């Protein structure tokens, strides 16, 4: 009766060694393909970031004039308000949705409130309204600021 062939019956033949070496080679090839895919992915991400930087740098110097910088005005007004507080490091401002901002050319009128410590150390809510002007792309100037308790 013919005997079946198995790897165990071929222990004396180097087929088992060849099979193991082939398996190792295939696994290395899969790992190398994975590394290649990761390398390509990071290369594409790098090129995309580079193109985005070039696009941003190549915009005209006065492109900021055509944008609505309302959110930036909100954060710049926070800095303007902090400069006029007794304890600016304790200032807590509400979410953007809770304030009022109106734009007239490059001057933004902002009304909102801030919770901050007063000179006695108590946290007080103070309402403010003021105007802040965008002078250039990255320069802002506080025009007017009024506080009400």
N, CA, C and O atoms as a MOPAC input file, in Angstrom:
PM7 MOZYME 1SCF
protein

 N      0.82600 1    -1.15700 1     0.00000 1
 C      0.00000 1     0.00000 1     0.00000 1
 C      0.88600 1     1.24100 1     0.00000 1
 O      1.84200 1     1.32100 1     0.77200 1
 N      0.57500 1     2.21100 1    -0.86100 1
 C      1.41700 1     3.39900 1    -0.90000 1
 C      1.24700 1     4.22600 1     0.35900 1
 O      0.15800 1     4.36400 1     0.91700 1
 N      2.31900 1     4.73700 1     0.75200 1
 C      2.32600 1     5.58200 1     1.94300 1
 C      2.11300 1     7.03800 1     1.54300 1
 O      2.61500 1     7.47500 1     0.50700 1
 N      1.34800 1     7.81600 1     2.38100 1
 C      1.16500 1     9.24200 1     2.12200 1
 C      2.43700 1    10.01500 1     2.41600 1
 O      3.25500 1     9.59900 1     3.23700 1
 N      2.59100 1    11.09800 1     1.76700 1
 C      3.78600 1    11.91700 1     1.97100 1
 C      3.41200 1    13.07400 1     2.88800 1
 O      2.39600 1    13.73900 1     2.68400 1
 N      4.22500 1    13.30100 1     3.87800 1
 C      4.02800 1    14.43600 1     4.77500 1
 C      5.38700 1    15.06200 1     5.04400 1
 O      6.42800 1    14.47000 1     4.75800 1
 N      5.35900 1    16.26000 1     5.59400 1
 C      6.62600 1    16.90900 1     5.91900 1
 C      7.39600 1    16.11800 1     6.96100 1
 O      8.62700 1    16.11500 1     6.96100 1
 N      6.68500 1    15.45800 1     7.83400 1
 C      7.33400 1    14.67800 1     8.86800 1
 C      8.09300 1    13.48800 1     8.25700 1
 O      9.17000 1    13.12200 1     8.72800 1
 N      7.52100 1    12.89400 1     7.21100 1
 C      8.19000 1    11.74600 1     6.60200 1
 C      9.39300 1    12.17500 1     5.77600 1
 O     10.21500 1    11.34800 1     5.38000 1
 N      9.49100 1    13.48900 1     5.51900 1
 C     10.60600 1    13.98100 1     4.71200 1
 C     11.64100 1    14.69800 1     5.57000 1
 O     12.38100 1    15.54600 1     5.07200 1
 N     11.69700 1    14.36500 1     6.85300 1
 C     12.64700 1    15.01200 1     7.74400 1
 C     14.07800 1    14.87500 1     7.26500 1
 O     14.89800 1    15.76900 1     7.47300 1
 N     14.37700 1    13.76100 1     6.62800 1
 C     15.74700 1    13.55300 1     6.17500 1
 C     16.05200 1    14.33400 1     4.90400 1
 O     17.21500 1    14.48400 1     4.53000 1
 N     15.01500 1    14.82900 1     4.24200 1
 C     15.19400 1    15.59300 1     2.99700 1
 C     15.12100 1    17.08000 1     3.35600 1
 O     14.34600 1    17.45700 1     4.23500 1
 N     15.89900 1    17.91800 1     2.70400 1
 C     15.91500 1    19.33800 1     3.03900 1
 C     14.67600 1    20.09800 1     2.56600 1
 O     14.68400 1    21.32900 1     2.56400 1
 N     13.58600 1    19.37900 1     2.15600 1
 C     12.37500 1    20.07600 1     1.70900 1
 C     11.76800 1    20.92200 1     2.83000 1
 O     11.28900 1    22.03300 1     2.60200 1
 N     11.79800 1    20.38700 1     4.00600 1
 C     11.24000 1    21.12200 1     5.13900 1
 C     12.01800 1    22.41500 1     5.34800 1
 O     11.41100 1    23.45000 1     5.61900 1
 N     13.31000 1    22.38700 1     5.23300 1
 C     14.14100 1    23.58200 1     5.35300 1
 C     13.80000 1    24.56300 1     4.24200 1
 O     13.68600 1    25.76700 1     4.47300 1
 N     13.63800 1    24.03200 1     3.02900 1
 C     13.28800 1    24.89000 1     1.88500 1
 C     11.93100 1    25.54400 1     2.12500 1
 O     11.76100 1    26.73500 1     1.86400 1
 N     10.95900 1    24.76900 1     2.62400 1
 C      9.63500 1    25.30300 1     2.91200 1
 C      9.71600 1    26.41900 1     3.94600 1
 O      9.08600 1    27.46300 1     3.77400 1
 N     10.47000 1    26.22000 1     5.00200 1
 C     10.61600 1    27.23400 1     6.03400 1
 C     11.30600 1    28.48300 1     5.50100 1
 O     10.90800 1    29.60000 1     5.83200 1
 N     12.32800 1    28.30600 1     4.68600 1
 C     13.02200 1    29.46400 1     4.09600 1
 C     12.09400 1    30.23100 1     3.16300 1
 O     12.10000 1    31.46100 1     3.14200 1
 N     11.28300 1    29.48400 1     2.38100 1
 C     10.33800 1    30.12800 1     1.47800 1
 C      9.31000 1    30.93900 1     2.27100 1
 O      8.96300 1    32.05500 1     1.88300 1
 N      8.83100 1    30.38500 1     3.36600 1
 C      7.87400 1    31.07400 1     4.21700 1
 C      8.47900 1    32.36600 1     4.78400 1
 O      7.81900 1    33.40500 1     4.81500 1
 N      9.72100 1    32.29200 1     5.22600 1
 C     10.40900 1    33.47800 1     5.75400 1
 C     10.56300 1    34.53500 1     4.67100 1
 O     10.34700 1    35.72100 1     4.92100 1
 N     10.93700 1    34.10600 1     3.45800 1
 C     11.08300 1    35.06100 1     2.35000 1
 C      9.76000 1    35.74200 1     2.02700 1
 O      9.71400 1    36.94900 1     1.78800 1
 N      8.67400 1    34.95200 1     2.02000 1
 C      7.36400 1    35.54200 1     1.72400 1
 C      6.96900 1    36.55800 1     2.79000 1
 O      6.44500 1    37.62500 1     2.46700 1
 N      7.21500 1    36.23700 1     4.04700 1
 C      6.90100 1    37.17600 1     5.12900 1
 C      7.72600 1    38.45100 1     5.00600 1
 O      7.20600 1    39.54400 1     5.23300 1
 N      9.00100 1    38.32900 1     4.65200 1
 C      9.83300 1    39.52000 1     4.46700 1
 C      9.30300 1    40.36700 1     3.32800 1
 O      9.30900 1    41.59600 1     3.40700 1
 N      8.83600 1    39.70700 1     2.25600 1
 C      8.30900 1    40.43600 1     1.11100 1
 C      7.05000 1    41.20800 1     1.51900 1
 O      6.86500 1    42.35200 1     1.10400 1
 N      6.19000 1    40.59000 1     2.32600 1
 C      4.98600 1    41.26600 1     2.78900 1
 C      5.36100 1    42.46100 1     3.65400 1
 O      4.77500 1    43.53400 1     3.51000 1
 N      6.32900 1    42.29200 1     4.55000 1
 C      6.78600 1    43.38700 1     5.40200 1
 C      7.36400 1    44.50200 1     4.54400 1
 O      7.09400 1    45.67700 1     4.79500 1
 N      8.15200 1    44.15100 1     3.53800 1
 C      8.73900 1    45.16500 1     2.66600 1
 C      7.65700 1    45.91000 1     1.90200 1
 O      7.75600 1    47.12600 1     1.73600 1
 N      6.61200 1    45.20700 1     1.42600 1
 C      5.51700 1    45.88300 1     0.72700 1
 C      4.80600 1    46.84100 1     1.66900 1
 O      4.42600 1    47.94200 1     1.26800 1
 N      4.62500 1    46.42800 1     2.92100 1
 C      4.00500 1    47.30700 1     3.91800 1
 C      4.84000 1    48.54600 1     4.16000 1
 O      4.30600 1    49.65100 1     4.25100 1
 N      6.15200 1    48.36700 1     4.26400 1
 C      7.04100 1    49.51800 1     4.46400 1
 C      6.99700 1    50.44200 1     3.26300 1
 O      7.02400 1    51.66300 1     3.41700 1
 N      6.92900 1    49.87700 1     2.07600 1
 C      6.86200 1    50.68100 1     0.85800 1
 C      5.56800 1    51.49700 1     0.84300 1
 O      5.57900 1    52.67600 1     0.49000 1
 N      4.45900 1    50.87200 1     1.22600 1
 C      3.18400 1    51.58700 1     1.25200 1
 C      3.23000 1    52.73100 1     2.25900 1
 O      2.73700 1    53.82400 1     1.97800 1
 N      3.81200 1    52.49200 1     3.41800 1
 C      3.92100 1    53.54400 1     4.44100 1
 C      4.81400 1    54.67200 1     3.93800 1
 O      4.50800 1    55.84700 1     4.13700 1
 N      5.91500 1    54.31300 1     3.29000 1
 C      6.82200 1    55.32200 1     2.74200 1
 C      6.11400 1    56.17600 1     1.69800 1
 O      6.26400 1    57.39800 1     1.69200 1
 N      5.35100 1    55.54800 1     0.82400 1
 C      4.61000 1    56.28900 1    -0.20900 1
 C      3.57700 1    57.19700 1     0.44200 1
 O      3.41100 1    58.34500 1     0.03000 1
 N      2.87300 1    56.68500 1     1.47000 1
 C      1.84900 1    57.47400 1     2.14100 1
 C      2.46200 1    58.72400 1     2.78300 1
 O      1.94100 1    59.82700 1     2.61500 1
 N      3.56800 1    58.55100 1     3.51600 1
 C      4.20200 1    59.70800 1     4.15500 1
 C      4.77400 1    60.66900 1     3.11900 1
 O      4.78200 1    61.88000 1     3.34100 1
 N      5.24300 1    60.15500 1     2.00900 1
 C      5.74300 1    61.02200 1     0.94000 1
 C      4.62200 1    61.88000 1     0.37200 1
 O      4.80300 1    63.07600 1     0.14200 1
 N      3.45900 1    61.26400 1     0.14700 1
 C      2.31200 1    62.01200 1    -0.37700 1
 C      1.84100 1    63.07200 1     0.62000 1
 O      1.49300 1    64.18400 1     0.22400 1
 N      1.82900 1    62.73400 1     1.89700 1
 C      1.44500 1    63.70600 1     2.91600 1
 C      2.43300 1    64.87300 1     2.92600 1
 O      2.02800 1    66.03200 1     3.00500 1
 N      3.71900 1    64.56600 1     2.84500 1
 C      4.74500 1    65.61000 1     2.82100 1
 C      4.60200 1    66.53800 1     1.62700 1
 O      4.71200 1    67.75700 1     1.76300 1
 N      4.35800 1    65.96400 1     0.46400 1
 C      4.18100 1    66.77500 1    -0.74800 1
 C      2.93300 1    67.64300 1    -0.61500 1
 O      2.94700 1    68.80700 1    -1.01700 1
 N      1.85200 1    67.09400 1    -0.05400 1
 C      0.61900 1    67.86900 1     0.13300 1
 C      0.85300 1    69.06000 1     1.05800 1
 O      0.39300 1    70.16700 1     0.78000 1
 N      1.55900 1    68.83500 1     2.14300 1
 C      1.85800 1    69.93000 1     3.07600 1
 C      2.71400 1    70.98300 1     2.40100 1
 O      2.47500 1    72.17800 1     2.57100 1
 N      3.69900 1    70.55900 1     1.64400 1
 C      4.56900 1    71.49200 1     0.94000 1
 C      3.77400 1    72.33700 1    -0.05000 1
 O      3.97400 1    73.54900 1    -0.12500 1
 N      2.87100 1    71.70900 1    -0.81200 1
 C      2.04500 1    72.45200 1    -1.76800 1
 C      1.12100 1    73.44400 1    -1.04700 1
 O      0.89700 1    74.55200 1    -1.53400 1
 N      0.59000 1    73.04600 1     0.10500 1
 C     -0.27300 1    73.95200 1     0.87100 1
 C      0.51800 1    75.16300 1     1.35800 1
 O      0.02000 1    76.28800 1     1.30400 1
 N      1.72400 1    74.94800 1     1.82400 1
 C      2.57400 1    76.05500 1     2.28400 1
 C      2.89500 1    76.99500 1     1.13200 1
 O      2.85600 1    78.21500 1     1.29400 1
 N      3.20700 1    76.44000 1    -0.01600 1
 C      3.50600 1    77.26900 1    -1.19300 1
 C      2.28000 1    78.08500 1    -1.58400 1
 O      2.39500 1    79.26600 1    -1.91300 1
 N      1.09600 1    77.45200 1    -1.54700 1
 C     -0.13400 1    78.16200 1    -1.91400 1
 C     -0.41800 1    79.29900 1    -0.95100 1
 O     -0.83400 1    80.37900 1    -1.37200 1
 N     -0.20000 1    79.07200 1     0.32900 1
 C     -0.44900 1    80.11300 1     1.33000 1
 C      0.54700 1    81.26400 1     1.16600 1
 O      0.17200 1    82.43400 1     1.24000 1
 N      1.80600 1    80.92100 1     0.94600 1
 C      2.84100 1    81.95000 1     0.81300 1
 C      2.68000 1    82.76200 1    -0.46600 1
 O      3.14200 1    83.90000 1    -0.53900 1
 N      2.02900 1    82.18600 1    -1.47600 1
 C      1.95500 1    82.85700 1    -2.76000 1
 C      0.71600 1    83.74000 1    -2.90500 1
 O      0.49800 1    84.31100 1    -3.97300 1
 N     -0.10100 1    83.86600 1    -1.85300 1
 C     -1.27300 1    84.72600 1    -1.95700 1
 C     -0.84600 1    86.19400 1    -1.92900 1
 O      0.19200 1    86.53100 1    -1.36000 1
 N     -1.64000 1    87.05700 1    -2.53700 1
 C     -1.29800 1    88.48100 1    -2.54900 1
 C     -1.25400 1    89.04000 1    -1.12800 1
 O     -1.97200 1    88.56000 1    -0.25100 1
 N     -0.42000 1    90.04700 1    -0.89600 1
 C     -0.26400 1    90.59700 1     0.46200 1
 C     -1.55100 1    91.18000 1     1.04800 1
 O     -1.70200 1    91.21300 1     2.26900 1
 N     -2.47100 1    91.63500 1     0.21600 1
 C     -3.69900 1    92.22500 1     0.74700 1
 C     -4.89800 1    91.27900 1     0.64600 1
 O     -6.04100 1    91.73400 1     0.67400 1
 N     -4.65600 1    89.98200 1     0.52900 1
 C     -5.73900 1    89.00000 1     0.45200 1
 C     -6.57300 1    88.97700 1     1.72600 1
 O     -7.74400 1    88.60200 1     1.68700 1
 N     -5.99000 1    89.37100 1     2.85100 1
 C     -6.71800 1    89.38900 1     4.12500 1
 C     -7.90500 1    90.34300 1     4.08500 1
 O     -8.87100 1    90.17000 1     4.82900 1
 N     -7.83300 1    91.34700 1     3.21900 1
 C     -8.91200 1    92.33100 1     3.12900 1
 C    -10.20100 1    91.71900 1     2.58300 1
 O    -11.28700 1    92.24800 1     2.82200 1
 N    -10.09100 1    90.63100 1     1.86700 1
 C    -11.26300 1    89.98300 1     1.26500 1
 C    -11.84400 1    88.87600 1     2.13800 1
 O    -12.82900 1    88.24400 1     1.75600 1
 N    -11.26100 1    88.63600 1     3.28500 1
 C    -11.71700 1    87.56100 1     4.17400 1
 C    -12.55100 1    88.11800 1     5.31200 1
 O    -12.40000 1    89.27000 1     5.71800 1
 N    -13.43600 1    87.26800 1     5.81500 1
 C    -14.16600 1    87.60200 1     7.03400 1
 C    -13.36000 1    87.04600 1     8.20100 1
 O    -13.33000 1    85.83400 1     8.41600 1
 N    -12.72000 1    87.91200 1     8.94300 1
 C    -11.85900 1    87.51900 1    10.05800 1
 C    -12.56400 1    87.70300 1    11.39700 1
 O    -11.94800 1    88.11000 1    12.38200 1
 N    -13.85500 1    87.40200 1    11.42400 1
 C    -14.65900 1    87.59800 1    12.62000 1
 C    -14.14800 1    86.77100 1    13.79800 1
 O    -14.06000 1    87.27700 1    14.91700 1
 N    -13.81400 1    85.51800 1    13.55600 1
 C    -13.34100 1    84.65300 1    14.64300 1
 C    -12.00200 1    85.16700 1    15.17300 1
 O    -11.77500 1    85.18100 1    16.38300 1
 N    -11.12800 1    85.58400 1    14.27700 1
 C     -9.84900 1    86.15000 1    14.71200 1
 C    -10.09000 1    87.42500 1    15.52500 1
 O     -9.40900 1    87.66900 1    16.52100 1
 N    -11.05800 1    88.23200 1    15.09800 1
 C    -11.38800 1    89.45500 1    15.83400 1
 C    -11.83900 1    89.12200 1    17.25600 1
 O    -11.50200 1    89.83800 1    18.19800 1
 N    -12.59100 1    88.05000 1    17.40900 1
 C    -13.03600 1    87.62400 1    18.73700 1
 C    -11.84100 1    87.32700 1    19.63800 1
 O    -11.79900 1    87.77700 1    20.78300 1
 N    -10.87300 1    86.57500 1    19.12900 1
 C     -9.69900 1    86.23300 1    19.93700 1
 C     -8.79300 1    87.44500 1    20.18100 1
 O     -8.19300 1    87.56600 1    21.24900 1
 N     -8.69500 1    88.32600 1    19.21000 1
 C     -7.89100 1    89.53300 1    19.41200 1
 C     -8.54900 1    90.45200 1    20.43600 1
 O     -7.86000 1    91.10500 1    21.21900 1
 N     -9.88800 1    90.50400 1    20.43200 1
 C    -10.59300 1    91.30200 1    21.42900 1
 C    -10.37000 1    90.71600 1    22.82300 1
 O    -10.26800 1    91.46900 1    23.79200 1
 N    -10.29500 1    89.40400 1    22.94100 1
 C     -9.99800 1    88.79200 1    24.23900 1
 C     -8.65700 1    89.29600 1    24.77000 1
 O     -8.53500 1    89.61000 1    25.95400 1
 N     -7.66700 1    89.37000 1    23.90900 1
 C     -6.34700 1    89.87200 1    24.32900 1
 C     -6.43600 1    91.34100 1    24.75200 1
 O     -5.81100 1    91.75700 1    25.72700 1
 N     -7.21200 1    92.10900 1    24.01200 1
 C     -7.39400 1    93.52700 1    24.33700 1
 C     -8.07700 1    93.67500 1    25.70800 1
 O     -7.68600 1    94.52200 1    26.51100 1
 N     -9.09000 1    92.85300 1    25.96700 1
 C     -9.79600 1    92.88400 1    27.24600 1
 C     -8.85000 1    92.46800 1    28.37900 1
 O     -8.82100 1    93.11100 1    29.42800 1
 N     -8.08300 1    91.40200 1    28.17000 1
 C     -7.15900 1    90.91300 1    29.20700 1
 C     -6.17400 1    91.99300 1    29.64300 1
 O     -5.84200 1    92.08900 1    30.82500 1
 N     -5.70600 1    92.80400 1    28.69900 1
 C     -4.75000 1    93.86000 1    29.02900 1
 C     -5.34400 1    94.90600 1    29.97500 1
 O     -4.61900 1    95.66500 1    30.61800 1
 N     -6.67200 1    94.93000 1    30.04600 1
 C     -7.34200 1    95.92600 1    30.88500 1
 C     -7.94400 1    95.32500 1    32.15100 1
 O     -8.73500 1    95.99000 1    32.82000 1
 N     -7.59800 1    94.10300 1    32.49400 1
 C     -8.11400 1    93.45100 1    33.69900 1
 C     -7.09000 1    93.51400 1    34.82900 1
 O     -5.89200 1    93.64500 1    34.58000 1
 N     -7.55900 1    93.42200 1    36.06100 1
 C     -6.67700 1    93.38400 1    37.23500 1
 C     -5.89800 1    92.06900 1    37.29200 1
 O     -4.72700 1    92.04800 1    37.67200 1
 N     -6.56000 1    90.96900 1    36.90800 1
 C     -5.93000 1    89.64600 1    36.95100 1
 C     -6.19100 1    88.91200 1    35.62400 1
 O     -7.04900 1    88.03100 1    35.55700 1
 N     -5.45100 1    89.28000 1    34.57700 1
 C     -5.71800 1    88.72700 1    33.24900 1
 C     -5.56600 1    87.20600 1    33.15700 1
 O     -6.21000 1    86.57200 1    32.32100 1
 N     -4.72900 1    86.62300 1    33.99600 1
 C     -4.51200 1    85.17300 1    33.91000 1
 C     -5.73200 1    84.37200 1    34.36600 1
 O     -5.82900 1    83.17900 1    34.08000 1
 N     -6.66000 1    85.01500 1    35.06800 1
 C     -7.85800 1    84.31900 1    35.54200 1
 C     -9.03700 1    84.48000 1    34.58600 1
 O    -10.11500 1    83.94400 1    34.84500 1
 N     -8.85600 1    85.19600 1    33.50900 1
 C     -9.95400 1    85.50100 1    32.58600 1
 C    -10.50600 1    84.23700 1    31.93000 1
 O     -9.76500 1    83.40100 1    31.41300 1
 N    -11.83100 1    84.13000 1    31.97000 1
 C    -12.55700 1    83.05000 1    31.30300 1
 C    -13.59400 1    83.68800 1    30.38100 1
 O    -14.47700 1    84.41700 1    30.83300 1
 N    -13.47500 1    83.40500 1    29.08800 1
 C    -14.38700 1    83.98900 1    28.11400 1
 C    -15.40200 1    82.93900 1    27.66600 1
 O    -15.11300 1    81.74200 1    27.68900 1
 N    -16.59100 1    83.38800 1    27.25800 1
 C    -17.60300 1    82.44400 1    26.78800 1
 C    -17.25000 1    81.90400 1    25.39600 1
 O    -16.31700 1    82.36800 1    24.74200 1
 N    -18.00900 1    80.93800 1    24.98500 1
 C    -17.86200 1    80.38900 1    23.64300 1
 C    -18.18000 1    81.46500 1    22.60400 1
 O    -18.92200 1    82.40600 1    22.88300 1
 N    -17.63100 1    81.32400 1    21.44400 1
 C    -17.80300 1    82.28200 1    20.35200 1
 C    -19.28400 1    82.55200 1    20.05800 1
 O    -19.64600 1    83.66600 1    19.67900 1
 N    -20.11900 1    81.56200 1    20.22700 1
 C    -21.54600 1    81.68100 1    19.90000 1
 C    -22.29800 1    82.60800 1    20.86200 1
 O    -23.39800 1    83.06300 1    20.54800 1
 N    -21.71600 1    82.88900 1    22.02300 1
 C    -22.39400 1    83.68200 1    23.04200 1
 C    -22.06800 1    85.17400 1    22.97500 1
 O    -22.48400 1    85.93000 1    23.85300 1
 N    -21.35400 1    85.60000 1    21.98000 1
 C    -20.99300 1    87.01700 1    21.87600 1
 C    -21.58000 1    87.60300 1    20.60000 1
 O    -22.09000 1    86.87900 1    19.74500 1
 N    -21.50000 1    88.90800 1    20.48700 1
 C    -22.00000 1    89.60200 1    19.29400 1
 C    -20.83200 1    90.30200 1    18.61500 1
 O    -20.05600 1    91.01800 1    19.24800 1
 N    -20.72900 1    90.07600 1    17.30100 1
 C    -19.67900 1    90.73600 1    16.52000 1
 C    -20.29900 1    91.31900 1    15.25900 1
 O    -21.04000 1    90.64400 1    14.54400 1
 N    -19.98800 1    92.57200 1    15.00100 1
 C    -20.41000 1    93.23400 1    13.76600 1
 C    -19.17700 1    93.78100 1    13.07200 1
 O    -18.25300 1    94.28000 1    13.71500 1
 N    -19.17800 1    93.68000 1    11.75300 1
 C    -18.02500 1    94.13800 1    10.98000 1
 C    -18.41900 1    95.34400 1    10.13700 1
 O    -19.46600 1    95.35100 1     9.48900 1
 N    -17.56200 1    96.36700 1    10.15300 1
 C    -17.72200 1    97.53600 1     9.30100 1
 C    -16.35300 1    97.81900 1     8.70000 1
 O    -15.47400 1    98.35300 1     9.37700 1
 N    -16.17200 1    97.47100 1     7.45900 1
 C    -14.87200 1    97.51000 1     6.79500 1
 C    -13.89300 1    96.61600 1     7.56400 1
 O    -14.04900 1    95.39500 1     7.56300 1
 N    -12.90100 1    97.20000 1     8.20900 1
 C    -11.91500 1    96.39500 1     8.93300 1
 C    -12.01000 1    96.60200 1    10.43700 1
 O    -11.11400 1    96.21300 1    11.18600 1
 N    -13.11000 1    97.22100 1    10.87500 1
 C    -13.34400 1    97.45200 1    12.29900 1
 C    -14.45200 1    96.50500 1    12.75300 1
 O    -15.53300 1    96.45400 1    12.16700 1
 N    -14.15100 1    95.76300 1    13.80700 1
 C    -15.10200 1    94.80000 1    14.35500 1
 C    -15.58600 1    95.30300 1    15.70300 1
 O    -14.78100 1    95.62000 1    16.57900 1
 N    -16.91000 1    95.37600 1    15.87300 1
 C    -17.51400 1    95.73200 1    17.15700 1
 C    -17.84800 1    94.42700 1    17.86300 1
 O    -18.56100 1    93.58400 1    17.31700 1
 N    -17.33400 1    94.26100 1    19.07200 1
 C    -17.49600 1    93.01100 1    19.81500 1
 C    -18.13900 1    93.31500 1    21.16200 1
 O    -17.70500 1    94.21700 1    21.87900 1
 N    -19.18200 1    92.54900 1    21.50100 1
 C    -19.83400 1    92.66100 1    22.80600 1
 C    -19.90700 1    91.27400 1    23.41800 1
 O    -20.28900 1    90.31100 1    22.75300 1
 N    -19.53800 1    91.17900 1    24.69300 1
 C    -19.56100 1    89.89200 1    25.37700 1
 C    -19.30800 1    90.07700 1    26.85500 1
 O    -19.54200 1    91.15200 1    27.40800 1
 N    -18.82600 1    89.02000 1    27.49200 1
 C    -18.50400 1    89.11700 1    28.91600 1
 C    -17.26100 1    88.30400 1    29.21900 1
 O    -16.83000 1    87.46300 1    28.42900 1
 N    -16.69700 1    88.57900 1    30.38800 1
 C    -15.52300 1    87.85900 1    30.86700 1
 C    -15.70700 1    87.60800 1    32.36000 1
 O    -16.15600 1    88.48900 1    33.09500 1
 N    -15.36500 1    86.42400 1    32.79500 1
 C    -15.33900 1    86.11000 1    34.22600 1
 C    -13.87800 1    86.14800 1    34.65100 1
 O    -13.05000 1    85.41700 1    34.10700 1
 N    -13.55900 1    86.99900 1    35.62200 1
 C    -12.17300 1    87.14500 1    36.08100 1
 C    -12.15800 1    87.64100 1    37.51400 1
 O    -13.14900 1    88.17600 1    38.01100 1
 N    -11.01300 1    87.45600 1    38.17700 1
 C    -10.87100 1    87.92200 1    39.55500 1
 C    -10.75300 1    89.44800 1    39.58300 1
 O    -10.08600 1    90.05700 1    38.74700 1
 N    -11.40600 1    90.02500 1    40.54600 1
 C    -11.24600 1    91.46300 1    40.75100 1
 C    -10.09200 1    91.70100 1    41.72500 1
 O     -9.37300 1    90.76400 1    42.07100 1
 N     -9.91200 1    92.92900 1    42.16100 1
 C     -8.77900 1    93.25200 1    43.04200 1
 C     -8.90600 1    92.61400 1    44.42700 1
 O     -7.92600 1    92.56000 1    45.17000 1
 N    -10.11500 1    92.12500 1    44.78700 1
 C    -10.31700 1    91.45000 1    46.07100 1
 C    -10.19400 1    89.92800 1    45.94200 1
 O    -10.30600 1    89.21200 1    46.93700 1
 N     -9.97000 1    89.44000 1    44.74000 1
 C     -9.81800 1    88.00600 1    44.51700 1
 C    -11.11300 1    87.27500 1    44.21500 1
 O    -11.10700 1    86.05700 1    44.03800 1
 N    -12.22400 1    87.99800 1    44.15500 1
 C    -13.51600 1    87.37200 1    43.84700 1
 C    -13.69500 1    87.29800 1    42.32600 1
 O    -13.31600 1    88.21800 1    41.60000 1
 N    -14.27400 1    86.19600 1    41.86300 1
 C    -14.56500 1    86.05500 1    40.42800 1
 C    -15.83400 1    86.85900 1    40.13300 1
 O    -16.87700 1    86.65100 1    40.75300 1
 N    -15.72400 1    87.75500 1    39.20300 1
 C    -16.84000 1    88.61600 1    38.81800 1
 C    -17.07300 1    88.51200 1    37.31600 1
 O    -16.13300 1    88.39200 1    36.52900 1
 N    -18.34100 1    88.55900 1    36.93900 1
 C    -18.68000 1    88.62000 1    35.51600 1
 C    -18.77600 1    90.08400 1    35.12700 1
 O    -19.52700 1    90.85500 1    35.72500 1
 N    -18.01200 1    90.45000 1    34.12600 1
 C    -17.99400 1    91.82700 1    33.64000 1
 C    -18.32800 1    91.81800 1    32.15500 1
 O    -17.71900 1    91.09100 1    31.36900 1
 N    -19.30300 1    92.63600 1    31.78700 1
 C    -19.69000 1    92.75100 1    30.38500 1
 C    -18.83300 1    93.82700 1    29.72500 1
 O    -18.49000 1    94.83400 1    30.34500 1
 N    -18.50200 1    93.60300 1    28.48700 1
 C    -17.68900 1    94.57900 1    27.76800 1
 C    -18.25300 1    94.78800 1    26.36600 1
 O    -18.96400 1    93.94000 1    25.82800 1
 N    -17.92000 1    95.92200 1    25.80200 1
 C    -18.17900 1    96.19000 1    24.38100 1
 C    -17.01900 1    97.04700 1    23.90500 1
 O    -16.53200 1    97.92500 1    24.61600 1
 N    -16.60200 1    96.77400 1    22.71500 1
 C    -15.46200 1    97.51600 1    22.19300 1
 C    -15.30100 1    97.32300 1    20.70600 1
 O    -16.04600 1    96.58900 1    20.05800 1
 N    -14.31500 1    97.99800 1    20.19700 1
 C    -14.01000 1    97.91300 1    18.76800 1
 C    -12.54500 1    97.55500 1    18.60100 1
 O    -11.67700 1    98.03100 1    19.33300 1
 N    -12.29900 1    96.71700 1    17.63100 1
 C    -10.93300 1    96.32700 1    17.31800 1
 C    -10.77100 1    96.39800 1    15.80400 1
 O    -11.66100 1    95.99900 1    15.05300 1
 N     -9.63400 1    96.90800 1    15.37100 1
 C     -9.41500 1    97.13200 1    13.94000 1
 C     -8.28400 1    96.24400 1    13.43200 1
 O     -7.23500 1    96.11000 1    14.06100 1
 N     -8.53600 1    95.64600 1    12.27800 1
 C     -7.47300 1    94.88000 1    11.62400 1
 C     -6.70800 1    95.84300 1    10.72000 1
 O     -7.24200 1    96.35100 1     9.73400 1
 N     -5.45600 1    96.08200 1    11.07300 1
 C     -4.62400 1    97.04700 1    10.36700 1
 C     -3.93900 1    96.40800 1     9.17000 1
 O     -3.82000 1    97.02500 1     8.11100 1
 N     -3.48500 1    95.16100 1     9.33900 1
 C     -2.87300 1    94.40200 1     8.25000 1
 C     -3.15300 1    92.92500 1     8.51500 1
 O     -3.90800 1    92.59000 1     9.42800 1
 N     -2.56200 1    92.06200 1     7.74100 1
 C     -2.85200 1    90.63200 1     7.86400 1
 C     -2.69200 1    90.12600 1     9.29400 1
 O     -3.55900 1    89.40400 1     9.78600 1
 N     -1.62300 1    90.48300 1     9.96000 1
 C     -1.33600 1    89.97300 1    11.30500 1
 C     -1.34000 1    91.04300 1    12.38600 1
 O     -0.94700 1    90.75900 1    13.51700 1
 N     -1.76800 1    92.25400 1    12.08100 1
 C     -1.74000 1    93.34700 1    13.06300 1
 C     -3.15000 1    93.83300 1    13.36200 1
 O     -3.93700 1    94.13200 1    12.46400 1
 N     -3.44100 1    93.90100 1    14.66500 1
 C     -4.73200 1    94.37200 1    15.14600 1
 C     -4.49800 1    95.50400 1    16.14500 1
 O     -3.46300 1    95.56300 1    16.80900 1
 N     -5.48000 1    96.39900 1    16.23600 1
 C     -5.36300 1    97.54600 1    17.13100 1
 C     -6.68000 1    97.71400 1    17.88000 1
 O     -7.75000 1    97.77900 1    17.27500 1
 N     -6.58300 1    97.78300 1    19.19500 1
 C     -7.77700 1    98.06900 1    19.99600 1
 C     -8.17300 1    99.51000 1    19.82500 1
 O     -7.34900 1   100.40300 1    20.01900 1
 N     -9.43700 1    99.76300 1    19.46000 1
 C     -9.89600 1   101.11500 1    19.20600 1
 C    -10.65500 1   101.67300 1    20.41000 1
 O    -10.44900 1   102.81900 1    20.80800 1
 N    -11.53400 1   100.85200 1    20.98400 1
 C    -12.39600 1   101.33600 1    22.05800 1
 C    -12.77800 1   100.14000 1    22.92900 1
 O    -12.94700 1    99.03000 1    22.42400 1
 N    -12.91600 1   100.36900 1    24.25700 1
 C    -13.32600 1    99.29200 1    25.15500 1
 C    -14.05700 1    99.88500 1    26.35000 1
 O    -13.55500 1   100.80300 1    26.99800 1
 N    -15.24000 1    99.36300 1    26.64100 1
 C    -16.05000 1    99.79300 1    27.77200 1
 C    -16.46200 1    98.57100 1    28.58000 1
 O    -16.84100 1    97.54100 1    28.02200 1
 N    -16.38200 1    98.70200 1    29.91900 1
 C    -16.79700 1    97.62300 1    30.83200 1
 C    -18.05600 1    98.02800 1    31.58000 1
 O    -18.24100 1    99.19600 1    31.92300 1
 N    -18.93200 1    97.03300 1    31.83200 1
 C    -20.13400 1    97.21200 1    32.66000 1
 C    -20.24400 1    95.98900 1    33.55000 1
 O    -20.06300 1    94.86000 1    33.09300 1
 N    -20.54100 1    96.21400 1    34.81900 1
 C    -20.71300 1    95.06200 1    35.73200 1
 C    -22.14300 1    94.66600 1    35.84200 1
 O    -22.46900 1    93.72300 1    36.56200 1

